[in-house]
Amino acid sequence: MRSNIIILTQPRCGGHMTLKVFEDMYPSHVNLYEHFSWQKQEIVPLNKSIQVALKKQPFILKVTWWDLRNNYKKIAKLPCKFYYLRRTDPFEMVCSSYLASITGTYHKHINDESNSVDSITIPKEYVDRFLSSDDPGGWYYMQKENNPMYPYVKGCKVLTYNDKTTPSMMHYQITGKHKDVTINFEKQYPSKESVVTNADEVKQWIKNAR
C-alpha cells in the first residue's frame, strides 16, 4: 500500500497505538506522528509543514481538528486514506485526559519507569468542561457530527477504541484479518476505576450531562 494515511481523532483516544499498528502494517511508510500539531506550527508554518510531509511520502500521521485551527480543509485535500478514530467511553476519556494533564505522561513504554499516580480525584468542573463545546480536545468534538473537519474528509473509515482495545484488535478493525501485533508501550492506567477515587461520581456526572 503506497497511499498516505491520516488518522483524524481527539487526544487520549488511542491515536498513538493506532499509529504504531499502521507502522507495523506498512513498514515502508514514514510515521510522522503529530506532524501538524499546533506546537510545531508555532515554529514551522502549516504550508511548509505540508510541503515537508509530501516530500516524505508515503506517510502515516495523526491530526486533530483543533491543532489545525481553520486550516483543516487544506489537510483534508491531501492525497490520503483517512480514518476516523473514535473513543467509545466518555468516562475512560475524561479520566485519561485528567491523569495525563496532572502527570504530564501520556504513554508508558514497556519496562520504563513512569510518574504514574496511585490515586486521584477528578473535580466536577473538569468533567463539565471536558464534556462541553468549550473544550476543543474534549468529548463533544469526539462525535462526528460535532467535529468541524469530519465533513471534509471523504470516504473515511471509522475505527473505535476503548481501554480493552489491543493492537491486535485494532489491526483486525483496519484489515478484517487476525494478526498478533505487539508494540513497545502499554496503557499507563488499564483500569481507571482503580486509580480515580470518585469514579462512580464521575460516571454519574457524565450520565447527568448526556
Contacts in CASP RR format, 6 or more apart in sequence:
PFRMAT RR
TARGET T0000
AUTHOR 0000-0000-0000
METHOD contacts of the structure
MODEL  1
MRSNIIILTQPRCGGHMTLKVFEDMYPSHVNLYEHFSWQKQEIVPLNKSI
QVALKKQPFILKVTWWDLRNNYKKIAKLPCKFYYLRRTDPFEMVCSSYLA
SITGTYHKHINDESNSVDSITIPKEYVDRFLSSDDPGGWYYMQKENNPMY
PYVKGCKVLTYNDKTTPSMMHYQITGKHKDVTINFEKQYPSKESVVTNAD
EVKQWIKNAR
1 25 0 8 1.000
1 26 0 8 1.000
1 58 0 8 1.000
2 57 0 8 1.000
2 58 0 8 1.000
3 58 0 8 1.000
3 79 0 8 1.000
3 80 0 8 1.000
3 81 0 8 1.000
4 29 0 8 1.000
4 57 0 8 1.000
4 58 0 8 1.000
4 59 0 8 1.000
4 60 0 8 1.000
4 78 0 8 1.000
4 79 0 8 1.000
4 80 0 8 1.000
4 81 0 8 1.000
5 22 0 8 1.000
5 26 0 8 1.000
5 29 0 8 1.000
5 58 0 8 1.000
5 59 0 8 1.000
5 60 0 8 1.000
5 61 0 8 1.000
5 80 0 8 1.000
5 81 0 8 1.000
5 83 0 8 1.000
6 60 0 8 1.000
6 61 0 8 1.000
6 62 0 8 1.000
6 63 0 8 1.000
6 75 0 8 1.000
6 78 0 8 1.000
6 80 0 8 1.000
6 81 0 8 1.000
6 82 0 8 1.000
6 83 0 8 1.000
7 15 0 8 1.000
7 18 0 8 1.000
7 19 0 8 1.000
7 22 0 8 1.000
7 60 0 8 1.000
7 61 0 8 1.000
7 62 0 8 1.000
7 63 0 8 1.000
7 82 0 8 1.000
7 83 0 8 1.000
7 84 0 8 1.000
7 85 0 8 1.000
7 159 0 8 1.000
8 63 0 8 1.000
8 64 0 8 1.000
8 65 0 8 1.000
8 82 0 8 1.000
8 83 0 8 1.000
8 84 0 8 1.000
8 85 0 8 1.000
8 147 0 8 1.000
8 149 0 8 1.000
8 150 0 8 1.000
8 153 0 8 1.000
8 156 0 8 1.000
9 15 0 8 1.000
9 18 0 8 1.000
9 62 0 8 1.000
9 63 0 8 1.000
9 64 0 8 1.000
9 84 0 8 1.000
9 85 0 8 1.000
9 86 0 8 1.000
10 64 0 8 1.000
10 87 0 8 1.000
10 93 0 8 1.000
10 137 0 8 1.000
10 138 0 8 1.000
10 139 0 8 1.000
10 141 0 8 1.000
10 142 0 8 1.000
11 64 0 8 1.000
11 97 0 8 1.000
11 100 0 8 1.000
11 137 0 8 1.000
11 138 0 8 1.000
12 87 0 8 1.000
12 93 0 8 1.000
12 96 0 8 1.000
12 97 0 8 1.000
12 100 0 8 1.000
12 106 0 8 1.000
13 85 0 8 1.000
13 86 0 8 1.000
13 87 0 8 1.000
13 93 0 8 1.000
13 142 0 8 1.000
13 161 0 8 1.000
14 85 0 8 1.000
14 87 0 8 1.000
14 161 0 8 1.000
14 165 0 8 1.000
15 62 0 8 1.000
15 85 0 8 1.000
15 161 0 8 1.000
16 33 0 8 1.000
16 62 0 8 1.000
16 106 0 8 1.000
16 107 0 8 1.000
16 185 0 8 1.000
17 161 0 8 1.000
17 165 0 8 1.000
17 167 0 8 1.000
17 170 0 8 1.000
17 183 0 8 1.000
17 185 0 8 1.000
18 62 0 8 1.000
18 83 0 8 1.000
18 85 0 8 1.000
18 159 0 8 1.000
18 161 0 8 1.000
18 170 0 8 1.000
19 31 0 8 1.000
19 33 0 8 1.000
19 60 0 8 1.000
19 61 0 8 1.000
19 62 0 8 1.000
20 31 0 8 1.000
20 167 0 8 1.000
20 183 0 8 1.000
20 184 0 8 1.000
20 185 0 8 1.000
21 167 0 8 1.000
21 170 0 8 1.000
21 171 0 8 1.000
21 174 0 8 1.000
21 181 0 8 1.000
21 183 0 8 1.000
22 29 0 8 1.000
22 31 0 8 1.000
22 60 0 8 1.000
22 174 0 8 1.000
23 29 0 8 1.000
23 31 0 8 1.000
23 60 0 8 1.000
24 167 0 8 1.000
24 171 0 8 1.000
24 181 0 8 1.000
24 183 0 8 1.000
25 171 0 8 1.000
25 174 0 8 1.000
25 175 0 8 1.000
26 58 0 8 1.000
26 60 0 8 1.000
28 58 0 8 1.000
29 58 0 8 1.000
29 59 0 8 1.000
29 60 0 8 1.000
30 56 0 8 1.000
30 57 0 8 1.000
30 58 0 8 1.000
30 59 0 8 1.000
30 60 0 8 1.000
31 59 0 8 1.000
31 60 0 8 1.000
31 61 0 8 1.000
32 53 0 8 1.000
32 56 0 8 1.000
32 59 0 8 1.000
32 60 0 8 1.000
32 61 0 8 1.000
33 61 0 8 1.000
33 62 0 8 1.000
34 40 0 8 1.000
34 61 0 8 1.000
34 62 0 8 1.000
34 63 0 8 1.000
34 67 0 8 1.000
35 49 0 8 1.000
35 52 0 8 1.000
35 53 0 8 1.000
35 59 0 8 1.000
35 61 0 8 1.000
36 46 0 8 1.000
36 49 0 8 1.000
36 53 0 8 1.000
36 61 0 8 1.000
36 63 0 8 1.000
36 67 0 8 1.000
36 68 0 8 1.000
36 75 0 8 1.000
37 67 0 8 1.000
38 66 0 8 1.000
38 67 0 8 1.000
38 68 0 8 1.000
38 69 0 8 1.000
40 49 0 8 1.000
41 49 0 8 1.000
41 67 0 8 1.000
44 52 0 8 1.000
46 68 0 8 1.000
46 71 0 8 1.000
46 74 0 8 1.000
47 74 0 8 1.000
50 74 0 8 1.000
50 75 0 8 1.000
50 78 0 8 1.000
53 59 0 8 1.000
53 61 0 8 1.000
53 78 0 8 1.000
54 78 0 8 1.000
63 72 0 8 1.000
63 75 0 8 1.000
63 149 0 8 1.000
64 137 0 8 1.000
65 72 0 8 1.000
65 136 0 8 1.000
65 141 0 8 1.000
65 147 0 8 1.000
65 148 0 8 1.000
65 149 0 8 1.000
65 150 0 8 1.000
66 136 0 8 1.000
66 137 0 8 1.000
66 141 0 8 1.000
68 74 0 8 1.000
68 75 0 8 1.000
68 149 0 8 1.000
72 148 0 8 1.000
72 149 0 8 1.000
72 152 0 8 1.000
73 152 0 8 1.000
75 149 0 8 1.000
76 82 0 8 1.000
76 149 0 8 1.000
76 152 0 8 1.000
76 153 0 8 1.000
76 154 0 8 1.000
82 153 0 8 1.000
82 154 0 8 1.000
82 155 0 8 1.000
82 156 0 8 1.000
82 157 0 8 1.000
83 156 0 8 1.000
83 157 0 8 1.000
83 158 0 8 1.000
83 159 0 8 1.000
83 174 0 8 1.000
84 144 0 8 1.000
84 147 0 8 1.000
84 150 0 8 1.000
84 153 0 8 1.000
84 156 0 8 1.000
84 157 0 8 1.000
84 158 0 8 1.000
84 159 0 8 1.000
85 159 0 8 1.000
85 160 0 8 1.000
85 161 0 8 1.000
86 142 0 8 1.000
86 144 0 8 1.000
86 158 0 8 1.000
86 159 0 8 1.000
86 160 0 8 1.000
86 161 0 8 1.000
87 93 0 8 1.000
87 142 0 8 1.000
87 160 0 8 1.000
87 161 0 8 1.000
87 162 0 8 1.000
88 160 0 8 1.000
88 161 0 8 1.000
88 162 0 8 1.000
89 162 0 8 1.000
89 163 0 8 1.000
90 131 0 8 1.000
90 139 0 8 1.000
90 142 0 8 1.000
90 206 0 8 1.000
90 210 0 8 1.000
91 192 0 8 1.000
91 199 0 8 1.000
91 202 0 8 1.000
91 203 0 8 1.000
91 206 0 8 1.000
92 162 0 8 1.000
92 163 0 8 1.000
92 192 0 8 1.000
93 130 0 8 1.000
93 138 0 8 1.000
93 139 0 8 1.000
93 142 0 8 1.000
94 122 0 8 1.000
94 126 0 8 1.000
94 127 0 8 1.000
94 130 0 8 1.000
94 131 0 8 1.000
94 139 0 8 1.000
94 202 0 8 1.000
94 206 0 8 1.000
95 122 0 8 1.000
95 189 0 8 1.000
95 192 0 8 1.000
95 195 0 8 1.000
95 196 0 8 1.000
95 199 0 8 1.000
95 202 0 8 1.000
96 189 0 8 1.000
96 192 0 8 1.000
97 130 0 8 1.000
97 138 0 8 1.000
98 120 0 8 1.000
98 122 0 8 1.000
98 126 0 8 1.000
98 130 0 8 1.000
99 117 0 8 1.000
99 120 0 8 1.000
99 188 0 8 1.000
99 189 0 8 1.000
99 192 0 8 1.000
99 195 0 8 1.000
100 106 0 8 1.000
102 117 0 8 1.000
102 120 0 8 1.000
103 114 0 8 1.000
103 115 0 8 1.000
103 116 0 8 1.000
103 117 0 8 1.000
104 115 0 8 1.000
105 114 0 8 1.000
105 115 0 8 1.000
105 116 0 8 1.000
105 188 0 8 1.000
106 188 0 8 1.000
107 185 0 8 1.000
107 188 0 8 1.000
108 114 0 8 1.000
108 116 0 8 1.000
108 185 0 8 1.000
108 186 0 8 1.000
108 187 0 8 1.000
108 188 0 8 1.000
109 184 0 8 1.000
109 185 0 8 1.000
109 186 0 8 1.000
110 184 0 8 1.000
110 185 0 8 1.000
110 186 0 8 1.000
114 188 0 8 1.000
116 188 0 8 1.000
116 189 0 8 1.000
117 195 0 8 1.000
118 195 0 8 1.000
119 195 0 8 1.000
119 196 0 8 1.000
119 197 0 8 1.000
120 195 0 8 1.000
120 196 0 8 1.000
120 197 0 8 1.000
121 196 0 8 1.000
121 197 0 8 1.000
121 198 0 8 1.000
122 196 0 8 1.000
122 198 0 8 1.000
122 202 0 8 1.000
124 201 0 8 1.000
124 205 0 8 1.000
127 202 0 8 1.000
127 205 0 8 1.000
127 206 0 8 1.000
127 209 0 8 1.000
128 205 0 8 1.000
128 209 0 8 1.000
129 135 0 8 1.000
130 138 0 8 1.000
130 139 0 8 1.000
131 138 0 8 1.000
131 139 0 8 1.000
131 140 0 8 1.000
131 206 0 8 1.000
131 209 0 8 1.000
131 210 0 8 1.000
132 140 0 8 1.000
133 140 0 8 1.000
133 141 0 8 1.000
133 146 0 8 1.000
135 141 0 8 1.000
140 146 0 8 1.000
141 147 0 8 1.000
141 148 0 8 1.000
144 150 0 8 1.000
144 158 0 8 1.000
150 156 0 8 1.000
157 174 0 8 1.000
159 170 0 8 1.000
159 173 0 8 1.000
159 174 0 8 1.000
160 173 0 8 1.000
161 170 0 8 1.000
163 187 0 8 1.000
163 190 0 8 1.000
163 191 0 8 1.000
163 192 0 8 1.000
166 181 0 8 1.000
167 181 0 8 1.000
167 182 0 8 1.000
167 183 0 8 1.000
168 178 0 8 1.000
168 179 0 8 1.000
168 180 0 8 1.000
168 181 0 8 1.000
170 181 0 8 1.000
171 177 0 8 1.000
171 178 0 8 1.000
171 179 0 8 1.000
171 181 0 8 1.000
172 178 0 8 1.000
172 179 0 8 1.000
189 195 0 8 1.000
192 199 0 8 1.000
193 199 0 8 1.000
196 202 0 8 1.000
END
